[in-house]
Amino acid sequence: MSDTEEPEVHDEVEIEDFTYDAEEEKFTYPCPCGDLFVITKEDLENGEEIARCPTCSLIVRVIYDFSDITKYFQSAQTQTALELVTK
């Protein structure tokens, strides 16, 4: 794959379907292999939209609006992103 080719995306997942861990500042989502897709707060702040599984080669595209997810970063507890959105 060349540097200009995009990697093959397994799925597109809304940020609300991820779980946010405020202590580790990362979002996770279950991977079919049994591990978790991970994307960090820093990744999102830098405009990244790809979450990777550290165990297998699958990746997912994270669908989010950065202005809507800043509330996740202010939470002191680990909870699902959906719980934060509905508060």
Buried (B, 14 or more C-beta within 10 A) or exposed (E): EEEEEEEEBBEEBEBBBBBBBBEEBBBBBBBEEEBBBBBBBEBBEEEEBBBBBEEBEBBBBBEBEEEEBEEBEEBEEEBBBBEBBEE
